[in-house]
């Protein structure tokens, strides 16, 4: 099996995470070590490799401090399948809702898309070559089209549906002889020397080859991109989905009738008039799918999900049972501990049945996260606590952190807003004192109302630039300087009014 990630040292992983996430050094170190341990495990002998299990992580910290972003960036660095699930969406077996096995099915679907994208990239040059030749065949066939009987194909064979029916009914009616191709009823021509005809046919073929070579070059260079052609493509049929009850729980299963019947029912096609550029794109997609080994793709996707998958379980504090310490344990909390017990075998290591095949969860890395404002990590059942051995507490973001968040990351919010408005010809420039004032306002609102961490910067910036964003297409002043005075003018009244800030910021 091919390697699926470029290995990084823990120090390099932290440096990459620093490009997008401010602070939280301890959390970054923990996930960096967890990722590096996967590389170390793959270097072990076969008999030792299966004994090493991942050290799952429990992140503790309020909303908006970077828990989800750390896990998401980690998966991106490792080129690993990654899903984020909410623990509150799951219910104990026997209750209506999603079963915990669905997180593994979701992870496998992500893994399939990931591997498929890589395989398509590998075969893209060959697929593009095939696509170009299909367009050449449409614009200039190698042979002149032959006359055929109405309703029959170019070989005077029965249409697809007739052949399909004959294949399906053959076992019932015995071996039915194939109908003889329809021949022209005209009397045979007298035998004559066809040397002249052969010579003309040869010249015609050479002429067509020259034209096809010229067409191929023009299509490759894009000279004919705007030309219209008629193409036949497979009709896109939405795969119907239905929810079924299986021994493992309720699962969404795709009922792909075409695959289930093994191609006995012919695929439906339709004609479209498109540009050569669009035809090239459509044909490239079709040819890429034809070149991919689907069974091999599924095998690699399952392997990657099992060996490098990362599942981020958010809001795990919301299912931390408090009834064990006292209380009735009824009402809406009735299945909290049940959900924990259902999640436990998934994290411990089990086999989950999916429509693509069984998936083992022994070596999937689980990162659980929660604020734990009301409950405590010790409120989780002891068995689940033991399966989350690494605990990392994330720190609250301060005013200085907000200032760094606005300027340092590659995807800093100030850069995003400047780039968006630049598409309208408006230049927005943030100077240092403007950024400092924005950070102060965000920290102040977080202190006086609900602390939502760095997400407060989104609401503050949106409010700050609301008028500019609305008037950008028509505004005459194309240069906007965001300094401290501009920020105070736009936000000070709202910040002063505590009741108003609760609703607007």
C-alpha positions as CSV (number, residue, x, y, z in Angstrom):
1,X,0.0,0.0,0.0
2,X,1.4,3.4,-1.0
3,X,2.4,5.9,1.6
4,X,-0.3,8.5,2.0
5,X,1.3,11.4,3.9
6,X,4.6,13.4,3.8
7,X,5.9,12.8,7.3
8,X,6.6,15.8,9.5
9,X,8.4,16.1,12.8
10,X,6.4,17.3,15.8
11,X,8.3,20.6,15.7
12,X,7.4,21.0,12.0
13,X,3.7,20.1,12.7
14,X,3.5,22.8,15.3
15,X,5.1,25.3,13.0
16,X,2.5,24.5,10.3
17,X,-0.3,24.9,12.8
18,X,1.1,28.3,13.9
19,X,0.5,29.6,10.5
20,X,-3.3,29.4,11.1
21,X,-3.9,29.2,14.8
22,X,-2.7,31.6,17.5
23,X,-1.6,30.4,20.9
24,X,-2.7,27.0,22.4
25,X,0.9,25.7,22.5
26,X,0.0,22.7,24.7
27,X,-2.8,21.5,22.4
28,X,-0.6,21.8,19.3
29,X,2.2,19.8,21.0
30,X,-0.3,17.0,22.0
31,X,-1.7,16.6,18.5
32,X,1.7,16.8,16.9
33,X,3.0,13.9,19.0
34,X,-0.2,11.9,18.3
35,X,0.4,12.4,14.5
36,X,4.0,11.5,14.7
37,X,3.3,8.4,16.7
38,X,1.4,7.1,13.6
39,X,4.5,7.4,11.6
40,X,6.5,5.6,14.3
41,X,3.9,2.8,14.5
42,X,4.2,2.2,10.7
43,X,7.9,1.7,11.2
44,X,7.4,-1.1,13.7
45,X,7.5,-4.8,12.8
46,X,4.2,-6.4,11.8
47,X,3.7,-8.3,15.0
48,X,4.3,-5.2,17.2
49,X,2.4,-2.8,15.0
50,X,-1.1,-4.0,15.8
51,X,-0.4,-3.8,19.6
52,X,0.2,-0.1,19.5
53,X,-3.1,1.8,19.9
54,X,-3.5,5.6,19.3
55,X,-3.4,7.9,22.4
56,X,-6.8,9.6,22.0
57,X,-7.0,13.3,23.2
58,X,-9.6,15.2,25.3
59,X,-9.5,18.9,24.7
60,X,-11.0,21.1,27.4
61,X,-11.8,24.7,26.7
62,X,-14.5,27.2,26.0
63,X,-16.0,27.9,22.6
64,X,-14.0,29.8,20.0
65,X,-10.5,29.1,21.3
66,X,-9.4,26.8,18.4
67,X,-10.3,23.2,19.3
68,X,-12.0,22.3,16.1
69,X,-9.5,24.3,14.0
70,X,-6.5,22.5,15.4
71,X,-8.1,19.1,14.6
72,X,-9.1,20.2,11.1
73,X,-5.7,21.6,10.2
74,X,-4.0,18.5,11.6
75,X,-6.1,16.3,9.3
76,X,-5.2,18.6,6.4
77,X,-1.5,18.3,7.1
78,X,-1.7,14.5,7.3
79,X,-3.9,14.2,4.2
80,X,-6.0,12.1,6.4
81,X,-9.8,11.4,6.3
82,X,-11.4,13.7,8.9
83,X,-15.0,14.1,10.2
84,X,-16.4,16.3,12.9
85,X,-19.4,15.0,14.8
86,X,-21.5,16.4,17.6
87,X,-21.9,14.0,20.5
88,X,-25.4,15.4,21.2
89,X,-26.6,14.2,17.8
90,X,-26.3,10.5,18.9
91,X,-28.8,8.6,20.9
92,X,-28.6,5.3,22.8
93,X,-29.7,2.2,20.9
94,X,-33.5,2.0,21.2
95,X,-34.1,5.7,20.9
96,X,-34.9,7.6,17.7
97,X,-31.8,9.3,16.3
98,X,-28.4,8.6,14.8
99,X,-26.5,5.6,16.0
100,X,-22.8,6.0,16.9
101,X,-21.7,3.7,14.0
102,X,-22.7,6.5,11.6
103,X,-19.5,8.4,12.4
104,X,-17.5,5.5,11.0
105,X,-19.6,5.4,7.9
106,X,-19.2,9.2,7.5
107,X,-15.4,8.8,7.9
108,X,-15.3,6.1,5.1
109,X,-17.3,8.3,2.8
110,X,-14.8,11.1,3.3
111,X,-11.9,8.7,2.7
112,X,-13.5,7.5,-0.5
113,X,-13.8,11.1,-1.8
114,X,-10.2,11.8,-0.8
115,X,-8.8,8.7,-2.5
116,X,-11.0,9.3,-5.6
117,X,-9.7,12.8,-6.0
118,X,-6.2,11.6,-5.9
119,X,-6.8,8.8,-8.4
120,X,-8.6,11.2,-10.8
121,X,-5.5,13.5,-10.6
122,X,-3.3,10.5,-11.5
123,X,-5.3,9.5,-14.6
124,X,-6.2,13.1,-15.6
125,X,-3.6,13.3,-18.5
126,X,-4.8,10.0,-20.0
127,X,-8.4,11.0,-19.5
128,X,-7.9,14.3,-21.2
129,X,-6.2,12.6,-24.1
130,X,-9.2,10.2,-24.5
131,X,-11.6,13.1,-24.2
132,X,-9.9,15.0,-27.0
133,X,-10.0,12.0,-29.3
134,X,-13.7,11.6,-28.6
135,X,-14.3,15.2,-29.7
136,X,-12.1,14.6,-32.8
137,X,-14.2,11.5,-33.6
138,X,-17.4,13.6,-33.4
139,X,-16.1,16.4,-35.6
140,X,-14.2,14.2,-38.1
141,X,-15.0,10.4,-38.0
142,X,-12.2,8.2,-39.2
143,X,-14.6,6.4,-41.6
144,X,-17.6,7.8,-43.4
145,X,-20.9,6.9,-41.6
146,X,-22.5,3.8,-43.0
147,X,-26.2,3.5,-43.7
148,X,-28.1,1.4,-41.3
149,X,-31.6,0.2,-40.7
150,X,-33.8,2.6,-38.7
151,X,-33.8,1.7,-35.0
152,X,-30.6,-0.3,-35.3
153,X,-27.0,0.6,-34.4
154,X,-24.1,1.3,-36.8
155,X,-23.4,-2.5,-37.1
156,X,-27.0,-3.2,-38.0
157,X,-27.4,-4.8,-34.5
158,X,-30.5,-4.6,-32.4
159,X,-30.7,-1.6,-30.0
160,X,-29.3,-1.9,-26.4
161,X,-32.8,-2.6,-24.8
162,X,-33.5,-5.5,-27.2
163,X,-30.1,-7.1,-26.4
164,X,-30.6,-6.5,-22.7
165,X,-34.1,-8.2,-22.7
166,X,-32.6,-11.2,-24.7
167,X,-29.8,-11.5,-22.0
168,X,-32.3,-11.4,-19.2
169,X,-34.8,-13.9,-20.8
170,X,-32.2,-16.2,-22.2
171,X,-32.1,-18.6,-19.2
172,X,-35.9,-19.0,-19.3
173,X,-36.3,-19.5,-23.1
174,X,-33.1,-21.4,-23.8
175,X,-30.4,-20.2,-26.1
176,X,-32.1,-17.9,-28.5
177,X,-30.2,-17.5,-31.8
178,X,-29.0,-14.0,-32.5
179,X,-30.9,-12.4,-35.3
180,X,-29.0,-12.1,-38.5
181,X,-27.9,-8.6,-39.2
182,X,-30.2,-6.9,-41.7
183,X,-28.6,-7.0,-45.2
184,X,-29.5,-4.8,-48.1
185,X,-32.1,-6.6,-50.3
186,X,-30.5,-5.3,-53.5
187,X,-29.1,-7.9,-55.9
188,X,-25.3,-8.4,-55.8
189,X,-23.3,-6.3,-58.1
190,X,-21.2,-8.1,-60.7
191,X,-17.7,-8.9,-59.8
192,X,-15.3,-6.2,-60.9
193,X,-11.8,-4.9,-60.3
194,X,-12.0,-2.8,-57.1
195,X,-8.4,-1.5,-57.2
196,X,-9.6,2.0,-58.0
197,X,-12.1,1.9,-55.1
198,X,-9.4,0.7,-52.7
199,X,-7.1,3.5,-53.9
200,X,-9.8,6.1,-53.4
201,X,-10.6,4.7,-50.0
202,X,-6.9,4.9,-49.0
203,X,-6.7,8.6,-50.1
204,X,-9.9,9.4,-48.2
205,X,-8.5,7.8,-45.1
206,X,-5.2,9.7,-45.4
207,X,-7.1,12.9,-45.9
208,X,-9.2,12.3,-42.8
209,X,-6.1,11.5,-40.7
210,X,-4.6,14.8,-41.7
211,X,-7.7,16.6,-40.7
212,X,-8.0,14.7,-37.4
213,X,-4.3,15.6,-36.6
214,X,-5.0,19.2,-37.2
215,X,-8.2,19.2,-35.2
216,X,-6.5,17.5,-32.3
217,X,-3.8,20.2,-32.1
218,X,-6.5,23.0,-32.3
219,X,-8.5,21.3,-29.5
220,X,-5.4,20.9,-27.3
221,X,-4.5,24.6,-27.7
222,X,-8.1,25.7,-27.1
223,X,-8.5,27.3,-30.5
224,X,-11.9,25.6,-30.9
225,X,-13.2,26.1,-27.4
226,X,-16.1,28.2,-28.4
227,X,-17.3,25.9,-31.2
228,X,-20.6,24.1,-30.7
229,X,-20.9,20.4,-31.0
230,X,-23.6,17.7,-30.3
231,X,-22.4,15.1,-27.9
232,X,-24.0,12.0,-26.2
233,X,-23.5,11.8,-22.5
234,X,-24.8,9.5,-19.8
235,X,-27.9,10.9,-18.3
236,X,-27.3,11.9,-14.7
237,X,-29.7,10.0,-12.5
238,X,-29.8,11.0,-8.9
239,X,-29.2,7.9,-6.8
240,X,-32.3,7.4,-4.6
241,X,-31.6,7.1,-0.9
242,X,-33.7,5.5,1.7
243,X,-33.3,4.9,5.5
244,X,-33.3,1.2,6.5
245,X,-33.1,-0.5,9.8
246,X,-30.1,-2.8,10.0
247,X,-28.8,-4.9,12.9
248,X,-26.3,-2.1,13.5
249,X,-29.0,0.7,13.5
250,X,-30.7,3.0,11.1
251,X,-28.5,3.7,8.1
252,X,-28.9,5.7,4.9
253,X,-28.2,3.3,2.0
254,X,-27.9,4.3,-1.6
255,X,-30.0,2.0,-3.8
256,X,-28.0,2.1,-7.0
257,X,-30.2,-0.1,-9.3
258,X,-27.7,0.1,-12.2
259,X,-24.9,-1.4,-10.1
260,X,-27.2,-3.9,-8.4
261,X,-28.3,-5.5,-11.7
262,X,-24.8,-5.7,-13.0
263,X,-25.3,-3.6,-16.0
264,X,-28.2,-5.7,-17.5
265,X,-30.3,-2.5,-17.8
266,X,-28.6,-0.2,-20.3
267,X,-27.5,3.2,-19.2
268,X,-29.6,6.0,-20.4
269,X,-28.0,8.6,-22.6
270,X,-29.0,12.0,-23.9
271,X,-27.8,14.4,-26.6
272,X,-26.6,17.9,-25.6
273,X,-25.3,20.8,-27.6
274,X,-22.3,22.2,-25.8
275,X,-19.1,24.1,-26.5
276,X,-15.9,22.1,-27.2
277,X,-14.5,23.4,-23.9
278,X,-17.5,22.0,-22.0
279,X,-17.4,18.7,-24.0
280,X,-13.7,18.3,-23.1
281,X,-14.6,18.7,-19.4
282,X,-17.5,16.3,-19.5
283,X,-15.6,13.7,-21.5
284,X,-12.6,14.0,-19.2
285,X,-14.8,13.3,-16.1
286,X,-16.3,10.2,-17.9
287,X,-13.0,8.9,-19.0
288,X,-11.3,9.4,-15.6
289,X,-14.1,7.4,-13.9
290,X,-13.6,4.6,-16.5
291,X,-9.9,4.5,-15.9
292,X,-10.1,4.2,-12.1
293,X,-10.2,0.7,-10.6
294,X,-13.2,1.1,-8.3
295,X,-12.6,-2.0,-6.2
296,X,-9.0,-0.9,-5.6
297,X,-10.2,2.6,-4.7
298,X,-12.6,1.2,-2.1
299,X,-9.9,-1.1,-0.6
300,X,-7.4,1.9,-0.3
301,X,-10.2,4.1,1.2
302,X,-11.0,1.5,3.9
303,X,-7.3,1.1,4.6
304,X,-6.7,4.8,4.9
305,X,-9.8,5.3,7.1
306,X,-8.6,2.5,9.4
307,X,-5.0,3.6,9.6
308,X,-5.1,7.4,9.4
309,X,-8.7,8.5,10.1
310,X,-9.3,11.2,12.6
311,X,-12.7,11.7,14.2
312,X,-13.4,14.9,16.2
313,X,-16.2,14.4,18.7
314,X,-17.4,17.8,19.8
315,X,-19.7,18.8,22.7
316,X,-18.7,15.6,24.6
317,X,-19.4,17.5,27.8
318,X,-23.1,17.6,26.9
319,X,-23.4,13.8,27.3
320,X,-21.4,13.7,30.6
321,X,-23.9,12.1,32.9
322,X,-24.6,13.9,36.2
323,X,-27.2,11.5,37.4
324,X,-24.6,9.2,39.0
325,X,-23.8,11.9,41.6
326,X,-27.5,12.2,42.4
327,X,-30.8,13.1,40.8
328,X,-33.5,11.2,39.1
329,X,-31.6,10.5,35.9
330,X,-34.8,10.8,33.9
331,X,-36.2,13.1,31.3
332,X,-34.0,14.4,28.5
333,X,-30.9,13.1,30.2
334,X,-32.1,9.5,30.1
335,X,-29.7,8.4,27.3
336,X,-26.6,10.4,28.1
337,X,-24.7,7.6,29.8
338,X,-26.1,5.2,27.2
339,X,-24.5,7.2,24.4
340,X,-21.2,7.1,26.2
341,X,-21.5,3.3,26.5
342,X,-22.3,3.1,22.8
343,X,-19.3,5.3,21.8
344,X,-17.0,3.3,24.1
345,X,-16.6,0.2,21.8
346,X,-16.0,2.4,18.8
347,X,-13.1,4.1,20.6
348,X,-11.8,0.9,22.2
349,X,-11.7,-0.8,18.8
350,X,-14.4,-2.7,17.0
351,X,-15.6,-3.6,13.5
352,X,-18.3,-1.5,11.9
353,X,-20.3,-2.9,9.0
354,X,-20.7,-0.5,6.1
355,X,-22.1,-0.9,2.6
356,X,-18.5,-0.8,1.3
357,X,-17.2,-3.5,3.7
358,X,-16.2,-3.8,7.3
359,X,-14.1,-1.1,8.9
360,X,-12.0,-1.7,12.0
361,X,-11.7,1.3,14.4
362,X,-8.7,0.1,16.5
363,X,-6.3,2.7,15.0
364,X,-8.5,5.6,14.3
365,X,-7.5,8.7,16.3
366,X,-10.3,10.2,18.3
367,X,-10.1,13.8,19.5
368,X,-12.9,14.7,21.9
369,X,-13.6,18.2,23.0
370,X,-15.9,20.1,25.3
371,X,-16.2,23.3,27.4
372,X,-17.1,21.5,30.6
373,X,-18.7,24.6,32.1
374,X,-21.4,22.6,34.0
375,X,-20.0,19.1,34.0
376,X,-16.5,17.9,34.6
377,X,-14.3,15.4,32.7
378,X,-14.7,13.1,35.7
379,X,-18.5,13.0,35.0
380,X,-17.8,10.8,32.0
381,X,-18.0,7.1,32.7
382,X,-14.6,5.7,33.9
383,X,-14.2,3.4,30.9
384,X,-14.5,6.4,28.5
385,X,-12.1,8.5,30.6
386,X,-9.6,5.8,30.3
387,X,-9.8,5.8,26.5
388,X,-9.0,9.5,26.4
389,X,-5.7,9.5,28.2
390,X,-4.2,12.7,26.9
391,X,-6.0,15.8,28.4
392,X,-5.2,19.3,27.2
393,X,-6.7,22.4,28.6
394,X,-7.0,25.3,26.1
395,X,-6.6,28.8,27.4
396,X,-9.1,31.7,27.1
397,X,-8.1,34.2,24.4
398,X,-7.0,37.7,25.6
399,X,-6.9,41.1,23.9
400,X,-3.4,40.5,22.7
401,X,-4.4,37.2,21.2
402,X,-7.2,38.9,19.3
403,X,-4.7,41.4,17.9
404,X,-2.5,38.5,16.7
405,X,-5.5,36.6,15.2
406,X,-6.3,39.7,13.1
407,X,-2.9,40.0,11.6
408,X,-0.7,36.9,11.8
409,X,-2.5,33.8,10.4
410,X,-2.5,33.2,6.6
411,X,-6.3,33.4,6.6
412,X,-6.5,36.4,8.9
413,X,-9.9,38.1,8.9
414,X,-8.6,41.5,8.0
415,X,-7.0,40.0,4.8
416,X,-10.3,38.2,4.0
417,X,-12.4,41.3,4.2
418,X,-9.8,43.4,2.3
419,X,-9.7,40.8,-0.5
420,X,-13.5,40.6,-0.7
421,X,-14.0,44.3,-1.0
422,X,-11.1,44.6,-3.5
423,X,-13.2,42.7,-6.0
424,X,-15.5,45.8,-6.0
425,X,-12.6,48.2,-6.5
426,X,-12.7,49.3,-2.8
427,X,-9.4,49.3,-0.9
428,X,-9.7,48.7,2.8
429,X,-6.6,49.2,4.9
430,X,-6.3,48.4,8.6
431,X,-3.6,50.2,10.5
432,X,-2.1,49.2,13.8
433,X,-4.2,51.4,16.1
434,X,-7.4,50.3,14.3
435,X,-6.5,46.6,14.8
436,X,-5.7,47.3,18.5
437,X,-9.1,49.0,18.9
438,X,-10.9,46.1,17.2
439,X,-9.2,43.7,19.6
440,X,-10.1,45.8,22.6
441,X,-13.8,46.0,21.5
442,X,-14.0,42.2,21.0
443,X,-12.4,41.5,24.3
444,X,-14.7,44.0,26.1
445,X,-17.9,42.5,24.6
446,X,-16.7,39.0,25.5
447,X,-16.2,40.1,29.1
448,X,-19.6,41.8,29.4
449,X,-21.6,39.2,27.7
450,X,-21.2,35.6,26.7
451,X,-17.5,34.7,25.9
452,X,-17.5,33.2,22.5
453,X,-13.8,33.5,21.9
454,X,-12.4,34.4,18.5
455,X,-15.8,34.1,16.9
456,X,-16.6,37.5,18.4
457,X,-14.2,39.0,15.9
458,X,-16.5,37.9,13.0
459,X,-19.4,39.8,14.5
460,X,-17.4,42.9,15.3
461,X,-15.8,43.1,11.8
462,X,-19.2,42.4,10.1
463,X,-20.8,45.2,12.0
464,X,-17.8,47.5,11.4
465,X,-17.9,47.1,7.6
466,X,-21.6,46.6,7.2
467,X,-22.2,50.0,5.4
468,X,-19.1,49.7,3.2
469,X,-20.1,46.1,2.1
470,X,-23.6,47.3,1.3
471,X,-22.5,50.4,-0.7
472,X,-19.3,49.0,-2.2
473,X,-20.6,48.8,-5.8
474,X,-21.8,52.4,-5.8
475,X,-19.5,54.1,-3.3
476,X,-17.4,57.0,-4.6
477,X,-14.7,56.9,-1.9
478,X,-12.7,53.8,-3.0
479,X,-10.1,54.1,-0.2
480,X,-11.2,53.2,3.4
481,X,-8.8,53.6,6.3
482,X,-9.8,51.6,9.4
483,X,-8.1,53.3,12.3
484,X,-9.0,53.7,15.9
485,X,-11.2,56.7,15.3
486,X,-13.1,54.8,12.6
487,X,-13.7,51.8,14.8
488,X,-14.9,53.9,17.8
489,X,-17.2,55.9,15.5
490,X,-18.8,52.7,14.2
491,X,-19.0,50.6,17.3
492,X,-18.7,52.8,20.5
493,X,-22.5,53.4,20.9
494,X,-23.2,49.7,20.7
495,X,-20.4,48.7,23.1
496,X,-21.6,51.3,25.6
497,X,-25.2,50.0,25.5
498,X,-24.8,46.6,27.2
499,X,-28.4,45.5,26.3
500,X,-27.9,46.5,22.7
501,X,-24.5,44.8,22.4
502,X,-26.1,41.5,23.6
503,X,-28.3,41.5,20.5
504,X,-26.0,43.0,17.9
505,X,-22.5,41.9,18.9
